[in-house]
Amino acid sequence: MSVKIDKLIPGGQALGTLPDGKKAMLWNALPGEIVTDFKITKNKSHYLEGIAIKIEQPSERRIQPQDACYLATSPWQMMDYDYELEQKRELLIEIFRQHDVVVPEVPLVQTDGHSLFYRNKMEYSLYYSHDDEQIYLAFHERGTHRKVPIENSSLERPEILEHAQQIVSHLNTKKVDARQFQSLLLRCDQSGKVSGGLFENHKSHPVFAPLQDDLLGHKYSYSPNGFFQINLPVYAMALREIQQHIHTNKILDLYAGVGTIGLSVAQDKELTLVECDKSAYQEMKNNCQSIPNAKPVWAKSEEALEYIQPNQTVILDPPRAGCHSELLDKLLDICPPTIIYLSCNPATQARDVKILSNKYRVSSIIPFNFFPRTPHLENLITLEYGTK
């Protein structure tokens, strides 16, 4: 059974239609290609998901993937980088069109040009081979729980992989049982210093040595297993863009994490930062110590509505689920002049912006390629209060 691929869809798979009308969503396929063999990973009545195995007439945009494990970590390695950027822009436009949200012309996806070795954090599984009685680093095969051992990976910073291999070598020397470990998590700062370690099954996660990095002139301390951006050079590009849209003296940074947005772009302003995760909040408090006009608040953003004021700029950087409805209602009630919304999930962002468009217009939209060679896209939208 063969299927012709029509297009890529927001989740990152390629979409085609089988002869019986059933939709097929496949990894490792590109528009225009004819897939003559594929492995099914999920089979429902109206659609299936899978991985393309044999391809007839490969796309001219297809390239040789850098890694054997690419489908597990970065499934868009098999297309050229310019095509990746083009497709992400087109998918973003389509998402906002589907939500009936009017936006300015979407520019090219912003990138620092580095598509490999950019991740400053990686979590590995451990695989035990009965053939040679050795432990290997591993990732989970896409769509399954099966572990795939790896020797090379070009997604993370080289210092991380090198450190991980040293840890595995030590485990093999000591003949340690791999089954006692949940995973191996490592992170490095921009200087290449690595921190992190092994997570043991049925035990609390250890406290790792903190790391430090500089963003727009402010130094941040953060935990290797806490929240911090994966691709700092491109994140800095987004922060500089955010800075251009701040025109009030009061700033409210919601879903603030360890404070990297507000503290980077509004150190000289009256700044309130709200975060609900306790460990991230503690790190944010530490990062605020040298900024006397910064006020850290430990609360859920939807439960800190009293901090929303009509004379401030509001910054939103929610998780993939988007903003809580109570928060959106409060913004529409108070109507601060500017809302800056950074999102790792343009679909929920478009949903939220559609609600806010009752009183706001989108004045700018800029996509950033925080996660090259994957389908993920970070999108920055600025909303201004007033009619269209």
Rosetta blueprint (number, residue, H / E / L):
1 M L
2 S L
3 V E
4 K E
5 I E
6 D E
7 K E
8 L E
9 I L
10 P L
11 G L
12 G L
13 Q L
14 A E
15 L E
16 G E
17 T E
18 L L
19 P L
20 D L
21 G L
22 K L
23 K E
24 A E
25 M E
26 L E
27 W E
28 N L
29 A L
30 L L
31 P L
32 G L
33 E L
34 I E
35 V E
36 T E
37 D E
38 F E
39 K E
40 I E
41 T E
42 K E
43 N E
44 K L
45 S L
46 H L
47 Y E
48 L E
49 E E
50 G E
51 I E
52 A E
53 I E
54 K E
55 I E
56 E E
57 Q L
58 P L
59 S L
60 E L
61 R L
62 R E
63 I L
64 Q L
65 P L
66 Q L
67 D L
68 A L
69 C L
70 Y H
71 L H
72 A H
73 T H
74 S L
75 P L
76 W L
77 Q L
78 M L
79 M E
80 D L
81 Y H
82 D H
83 Y H
84 E H
85 L H
86 E H
87 Q H
88 K H
89 R H
90 E H
91 L H
92 L H
93 I H
94 E H
95 I H
96 F H
97 R H
98 Q H
99 H L
100 D L
101 V L
102 V L
103 V L
104 P L
105 E L
106 V L
107 P L
108 L L
109 V L
110 Q E
111 T L
112 D L
113 G L
114 H L
115 S L
116 L L
117 F L
118 Y L
119 R E
120 N L
121 K E
122 M E
123 E E
124 Y E
125 S E
126 L E
127 Y E
128 Y E
129 S E
130 H L
131 D L
132 D L
133 E L
134 Q E
135 I E
136 Y E
137 L E
138 A E
139 F E
140 H E
141 E L
142 R L
143 G L
144 T L
145 H L
146 R L
147 K E
148 V E
149 P E
150 I L
151 E L
152 N L
153 S L
154 S L
155 L L
156 E E
157 R L
158 P H
159 E H
160 I H
161 L H
162 E H
163 H H
164 A H
165 Q H
166 Q H
167 I H
168 V H
169 S H
170 H H
171 L H
172 N H
173 T H
174 K L
175 K L
176 V L
177 D L
178 A H
179 R H
180 Q H
181 F E
182 Q E
183 S E
184 L E
185 L E
186 L E
187 R E
188 C E
189 D L
190 Q L
191 S L
192 G L
193 K L
194 V E
195 S E
196 G E
197 G E
198 L E
199 F E
200 E E
201 N L
202 H L
203 K L
204 S L
205 H L
206 P L
207 V L
208 F L
209 A L
210 P L
211 L E
212 Q E
213 D E
214 D E
215 L E
216 L L
217 G L
218 H E
219 K E
220 Y E
221 S E
222 Y E
223 S L
224 P L
225 N L
226 G L
227 F L
228 F L
229 Q L
230 I L
231 N L
232 L H
233 P H
234 V H
235 Y H
236 A H
237 M H
238 A H
239 L H
240 R H
241 E H
242 I H
243 Q H
244 Q L
245 H L
246 I L
247 H L
248 T L
249 N L
250 K E
251 I E
252 L E
253 D E
254 L E
255 Y L
256 A L
257 G L
258 V L
259 G L
260 T H
261 I H
262 G H
263 L H
264 S H
265 V H
266 A L
267 Q L
268 D L
269 K L
270 E E
271 L E
272 T E
273 L E
274 V E
275 E E
276 C L
277 D L
278 K H
279 S H
280 A H
281 Y H
282 Q H
283 E H
284 M H
285 K H
286 N H
287 N H
288 C H
289 Q L
290 S L
291 I L
292 P L
293 N L
294 A E
295 K E
296 P E
297 V E
298 W E
299 A L
300 K L
301 S H
302 E H
303 E H
304 A L
305 L H
306 E H
307 Y H
308 I L
309 Q L
310 P L
311 N L
312 Q E
313 T E
314 V E
315 I E
316 L E
317 D L
318 P L
319 P L
320 R L
321 A L
322 G L
323 C L
324 H L
325 S H
326 E H
327 L H
328 L H
329 D H
330 K H
331 L H
332 L H
333 D H
334 I H
335 C L
336 P L
337 P L
338 T E
339 I E
340 I E
341 Y E
342 L E
343 S E
344 C L
345 N L
346 P H
347 A H
348 T H
349 Q H
350 A H
351 R H
352 D H
353 V H
354 K H
355 I H
356 L H
357 S L
358 N L
359 K L
360 Y E
361 R E
362 V E
363 S E
364 S E
365 I E
366 I E
367 P E
368 F E
369 N L
370 F L
371 F L
372 P L
373 R L
374 T L
375 P L
376 H L
377 L L
378 E E
379 N E
380 L E
381 I E
382 T E
383 L E
384 E E
385 Y E
386 G L
387 T L
388 K L
